[in-house]
Amino acid sequence: MKKLLIFILLAVLTIFAFGYYNAILVDDAFVELETKSLSLLKEGDIIFQTSKSEQSEAVSIATKSKFSHCGILYISDGKKYVFEAVQPVKLTPLEEWISQGKERSFLVKRLKNAKSVLTDATLLKMKQKGQHYLNKNYDLYFEWSDEKIYCSELVWKIYKQGAGIELCPFQKLKDFNLENPTVQEIMKKRYGNTIPHNEKVIAPSQIANAVALETVIDTYKF
């Protein structure tokens, strides 16, 4: 009986060790693949993720998309950053930005004609326009103004003001899925009984689906 118990214990430990080893191999393979993917990034790329923030689930439900946060890729002194509207608007190191997303998954989009449109001069102008928003507070109410700003609004405005490109048309708040209880709870906290249904809005999903963009990296498929 004792020998049988020892045999069973050894078998369980062997299975566990094998599974752990395979998990390490898979994780290492993912890291290698992610590293190779990041080498493809260029300034001006737009990067999307599923945020871990309190409002992320509500945004995803309302927009019927997994993308709840986005930013613009900048490169400075050979290092990659994401210019993003959080609290406050700031430059975040790319690795840190990726780690803040759910399961480190992200999508990168680029203008189809980026080679001819996103010249050094245009990218510089986009950065200069972005300086106007640096350190501004995050806009929890999704109002279209420059006093405060939210993530997809920041991306849209930098492309419009710096490159003269409107990435996608506006929608109104009422166009989104506002009937879900999770969404309604967030809306109630933000607006009370006065919901601005006609406020014009740009959601991360709208930019992600823009016909002018093409996919460069999609780690959601890994």
C-alpha positions as CSV (number, residue, x, y, z in Angstrom):
1,M,0.0,0.0,0.0
2,K,2.8,2.3,0.9
3,K,4.6,1.6,-2.4
4,L,1.3,2.4,-4.3
5,L,1.0,5.7,-2.5
6,I,4.6,6.6,-3.4
7,F,4.0,5.7,-7.0
8,I,0.8,7.8,-7.2
9,L,2.6,10.8,-5.6
10,L,5.5,10.5,-8.0
11,A,3.1,10.3,-11.0
12,V,1.3,13.4,-9.8
13,L,4.5,15.3,-9.3
14,T,5.7,14.2,-12.8
15,I,2.5,15.5,-14.4
16,F,2.7,18.8,-12.5
17,A,6.4,19.3,-13.5
18,F,5.6,18.5,-17.1
19,G,2.7,21.0,-17.1
20,Y,4.8,23.6,-15.4
21,Y,7.6,23.1,-17.9
22,N,5.2,23.4,-20.9
23,A,3.7,26.6,-19.3
24,I,7.1,28.1,-19.2
25,L,7.8,27.2,-22.8
26,V,4.5,28.8,-23.9
27,D,5.1,31.9,-21.8
28,D,8.7,32.3,-23.2
29,A,7.3,31.8,-26.7
30,F,4.7,34.5,-26.1
31,V,7.4,36.9,-24.8
32,E,9.6,36.3,-27.8
33,L,6.7,36.8,-30.2
34,E,5.6,40.0,-28.4
35,T,9.2,41.3,-28.5
36,K,9.5,40.7,-32.3
37,S,6.1,42.3,-32.8
38,L,7.1,45.5,-30.9
39,S,10.0,45.9,-33.3
40,L,7.5,46.6,-36.1
41,L,6.0,49.7,-34.3
42,K,6.5,53.2,-35.8
43,E,5.7,56.6,-34.5
44,G,2.1,57.6,-35.0
45,D,0.8,54.1,-34.7
46,I,-2.4,53.8,-32.7
47,I,-2.5,51.2,-30.0
48,F,-5.5,49.7,-28.3
49,Q,-6.1,47.5,-25.3
50,T,-8.7,46.2,-22.9
51,S,-8.2,48.3,-19.9
52,K,-8.4,47.1,-16.3
53,S,-10.0,50.4,-15.2
54,E,-13.3,50.6,-13.3
55,Q,-15.2,51.8,-16.4
56,S,-13.6,49.4,-18.9
57,E,-16.3,46.8,-18.8
58,A,-19.0,49.4,-19.3
59,V,-17.2,51.0,-22.2
60,S,-16.8,47.6,-23.9
61,I,-20.5,46.8,-23.4
62,A,-21.6,50.2,-24.6
63,T,-19.5,50.1,-27.7
64,K,-19.8,46.3,-28.3
65,S,-16.0,46.1,-28.6
66,K,-13.2,44.6,-26.5
67,F,-11.2,47.8,-27.0
68,S,-11.7,50.2,-24.1
69,H,-8.5,52.3,-24.2
70,C,-6.1,53.6,-26.8
71,G,-3.2,55.9,-27.3
72,I,-0.5,57.1,-29.8
73,L,2.9,55.6,-30.1
74,Y,5.9,58.0,-29.7
75,I,9.6,57.2,-29.9
76,S,12.1,59.3,-28.0
77,D,15.8,58.5,-27.8
78,G,15.1,55.1,-29.2
79,K,12.6,54.3,-26.5
80,K,8.9,53.7,-27.2
81,Y,6.1,55.4,-25.3
82,V,2.3,55.7,-25.5
83,F,0.8,59.2,-25.3
84,E,-2.5,58.5,-23.5
85,A,-5.3,60.3,-21.8
86,V,-5.5,58.8,-18.3
87,Q,-5.3,60.9,-15.1
88,P,-3.6,63.0,-16.2
89,V,-2.7,62.9,-19.9
90,K,0.9,61.6,-20.0
91,L,3.6,59.7,-21.8
92,T,3.8,56.1,-20.6
93,P,6.6,53.7,-21.4
94,L,5.3,51.1,-23.8
95,E,6.1,48.1,-21.6
96,E,4.3,49.7,-18.7
97,W,1.3,50.5,-20.9
98,I,1.1,46.9,-22.2
99,S,1.2,45.5,-18.7
100,Q,-1.7,47.7,-17.7
101,G,-4.0,45.9,-20.2
102,K,-6.0,42.8,-19.7
103,E,-3.7,39.7,-20.3
104,R,-1.2,42.1,-21.9
105,S,-3.2,41.9,-25.2
106,F,-3.1,44.8,-27.6
107,L,-3.9,45.8,-31.2
108,V,-1.8,48.2,-33.3
109,K,-3.3,50.1,-36.2
110,R,-1.5,52.4,-38.8
111,L,-2.6,54.7,-41.6
112,K,-2.6,52.7,-44.8
113,N,-0.8,55.6,-46.4
114,A,1.4,56.4,-43.4
115,K,4.7,56.4,-45.5
116,S,3.5,59.3,-47.5
117,V,1.4,61.1,-44.9
118,L,3.2,60.7,-41.6
119,T,6.4,62.5,-42.6
120,D,8.9,63.7,-39.9
121,A,7.4,67.2,-40.2
122,T,3.8,65.9,-39.7
123,L,4.8,63.7,-36.7
124,L,6.6,66.7,-35.2
125,K,3.4,68.8,-35.6
126,M,1.3,66.0,-34.1
127,K,3.6,66.0,-31.0
128,Q,3.5,69.8,-30.8
129,K,-0.3,69.7,-30.8
130,G,-0.3,66.9,-28.2
131,Q,1.7,69.2,-25.9
132,H,-1.4,71.3,-25.5
133,Y,-3.1,68.3,-23.8
134,L,-0.2,67.1,-21.7
135,N,-1.1,66.9,-18.0
136,K,-4.8,67.8,-18.6
137,N,-7.3,65.9,-16.5
138,Y,-9.1,62.9,-17.8
139,D,-12.6,63.5,-18.8
140,L,-15.0,61.1,-17.0
141,Y,-18.0,62.7,-18.7
142,F,-16.8,62.3,-22.3
143,E,-17.5,65.9,-23.2
144,W,-16.1,67.2,-26.5
145,S,-14.0,70.0,-25.1
146,D,-10.3,70.8,-24.6
147,E,-10.7,71.5,-20.9
148,K,-10.5,67.8,-20.1
149,I,-10.0,64.9,-22.5
150,Y,-10.5,61.1,-22.8
151,C,-8.4,58.6,-24.6
152,S,-10.0,58.3,-28.0
153,E,-10.7,62.0,-28.1
154,L,-7.0,62.7,-27.6
155,V,-6.0,60.4,-30.5
156,W,-8.7,61.8,-32.8
157,K,-7.8,65.4,-32.1
158,I,-4.0,64.9,-32.5
159,Y,-4.5,63.3,-35.9
160,K,-7.0,66.1,-36.9
161,Q,-4.9,69.0,-35.6
162,G,-1.5,67.7,-36.4
163,A,-2.1,65.8,-39.6
164,G,-5.4,67.2,-40.9
165,I,-6.9,63.7,-40.8
166,E,-10.3,62.8,-39.4
167,L,-9.9,59.2,-38.4
168,C,-13.6,58.4,-38.2
169,P,-17.0,60.2,-37.9
170,F,-18.6,61.2,-34.6
171,Q,-21.4,59.3,-32.9
172,K,-23.7,60.6,-30.3
173,L,-23.8,59.1,-26.8
174,K,-27.3,57.8,-27.4
175,D,-26.1,55.7,-30.4
176,F,-24.3,53.3,-28.0
177,N,-25.7,50.4,-26.0
178,L,-26.9,52.3,-22.9
179,E,-29.5,49.8,-21.7
180,N,-27.2,47.3,-20.1
181,P,-27.3,47.4,-16.2
182,T,-23.5,47.7,-16.0
183,V,-23.5,50.7,-18.3
184,Q,-26.5,52.3,-16.6
185,E,-24.8,52.0,-13.2
186,I,-21.7,54.0,-14.5
187,M,-24.0,56.5,-16.3
188,K,-26.0,57.1,-13.1
189,K,-22.8,57.7,-11.1
190,R,-21.5,60.2,-13.7
191,Y,-24.6,62.0,-14.8
192,G,-27.3,61.4,-12.3
193,N,-30.7,61.8,-14.1
194,T,-29.3,64.2,-16.7
195,I,-27.6,62.1,-19.4
196,P,-26.3,64.1,-22.3
197,H,-27.7,61.7,-25.0
198,N,-26.8,64.1,-27.8
199,E,-23.1,64.7,-26.8
200,K,-20.8,63.8,-29.7
201,V,-18.4,61.0,-28.9
202,I,-15.5,59.2,-30.4
203,A,-15.0,55.7,-28.9
204,P,-11.8,53.5,-29.2
205,S,-13.8,51.0,-31.2
206,Q,-14.7,53.7,-33.8
207,I,-11.0,54.4,-34.4
208,A,-10.1,50.7,-34.4
209,N,-12.6,50.2,-37.2
210,A,-11.6,53.2,-39.2
211,V,-11.3,52.3,-42.9
212,A,-8.2,54.5,-43.2
213,L,-6.3,52.2,-40.9
214,E,-4.7,48.8,-41.2
215,T,-3.6,46.2,-38.6
216,V,0.1,46.0,-37.8
217,I,0.0,43.8,-34.7
218,D,-2.9,41.9,-33.1
219,T,-1.8,40.0,-30.0
220,Y,-5.4,39.1,-29.2
221,K,-4.9,36.4,-31.8
222,F,-1.9,34.8,-30.1
